[in-house]
Amino acid sequence: MALKSETKIDIIKTFAASDKDTGSPRVQIALLTSQIEELTNHLKVHKKDNHSRRGLLKIISKRRRLLNYLAKSNSKDYLEVTKSLKINSQLRDSAK
């Protein structure tokens, strides 16, 4: 399930730090989150699609690794991204 180019461009514009920023952890996490949402909706309809389920788990673990990296390198960005994408974060709970 590939993202539409318009959706991808909108996400990049929203989360990019500069005009040419397309590969920062913030952008990658946002793109992976939208892919996760699409695949989750697909799997609600097609419950026996185990190939897509495996792909979803791979995408989730990749996003988790990127979130861990962002939390270690820049906790301010981590909190901002998790809040705007409505992702549960372990760091946010401990920062209170």
ChimeraX attribute file (.defattr): number of C-alpha atoms within 10 A of each C-alpha:
attribute: neighborCount
match mode: 1-to-1
recipient: residues
	/A:1	10
	/A:2	8
	/A:3	13
	/A:4	8
	/A:5	9
	/A:6	9
	/A:7	12
	/A:8	16
	/A:9	13
	/A:10	10
	/A:11	17
	/A:12	23
	/A:13	16
	/A:14	12
	/A:15	20
	/A:16	18
	/A:17	13
	/A:18	9
	/A:19	8
	/A:20	9
	/A:21	13
	/A:22	17
	/A:23	11
	/A:24	14
	/A:25	20
	/A:26	23
	/A:27	21
	/A:28	19
	/A:29	25
	/A:30	22
	/A:31	19
	/A:32	19
	/A:33	18
	/A:34	16
	/A:35	18
	/A:36	20
	/A:37	12
	/A:38	15
	/A:39	18
	/A:40	15
	/A:41	11
	/A:42	15
	/A:43	16
	/A:44	10
	/A:45	9
	/A:46	12
	/A:47	10
	/A:48	10
	/A:49	12
	/A:50	11
	/A:51	8
	/A:52	17
	/A:53	17
	/A:54	11
	/A:55	14
	/A:56	20
	/A:57	12
	/A:58	13
	/A:59	18
	/A:60	17
	/A:61	12
	/A:62	15
	/A:63	20
	/A:64	15
	/A:65	14
	/A:66	19
	/A:67	23
	/A:68	17
	/A:69	14
	/A:70	20
	/A:71	18
	/A:72	11
	/A:73	11
	/A:74	11
	/A:75	17
	/A:76	10
	/A:77	15
	/A:78	22
	/A:79	19
	/A:80	13
	/A:81	21
	/A:82	19
	/A:83	13
	/A:84	10
	/A:85	12
	/A:86	10
	/A:87	11
	/A:88	10
	/A:89	17
	/A:90	12
	/A:91	15
	/A:92	15
	/A:93	8
	/A:94	7
	/A:95	8
	/A:96	5
